[in-house]
Structures are given as C-alpha cells and as structure tokens.
C-alpha cells in the first residue's frame, strides 16, 4: 500500500548502473528519507533526508560504486514516517 499523501514513486533507470533518479509525487509538503537496503534488511547507503514540497520532486543520487556489490536491493522511501519499498537492480 502507498503511504498516505504519497501518490507515486518513479525510479529510473532500473536496472541502475551508477546514477539513480527518483521522482515522488506527494499531496502535501513533508519529510522524505530515502535509503538503499540489501536483501538482509541492512542499510547500504542513505541518499536523502529532506523536506520536499507538494507535487513532483525529482532527486538524483550517485551510488558508492566501490562499496556496493551488484545485485538486488530495495529502496526504502520514508515519507512522513510511512515506509514504501521499491525493488532496484544494480548492474555493472
């Protein structure tokens, strides 16, 4: 289920090579925290912890290539304390 007030989360490209774009569409301003976690639930890289405005916000992140192994991960999108998970694939 989507978090209240969070309309859509778009991630591209997916599979990800080194640059990750996240577009969120929210009904009201709020706090957004985005963290990449591995299949064991361990935090791999924290991308964002910021206040975002109502509407569409596009954020671009760069992966820590030397430290993160290729494979399957989840993006934990926390909007106003509610978590939503999106699957991402990291490729060489």
ABEGO torsion letter per residue (X at the ends): XBBBGBABBBBOBOBBAABBBBBBBBABBBBBBBBBBBAAGBBABBABBBBBBBEBBBBBBBBBAAABBBEBBBBBBBBGGBBBBBBBBBBX
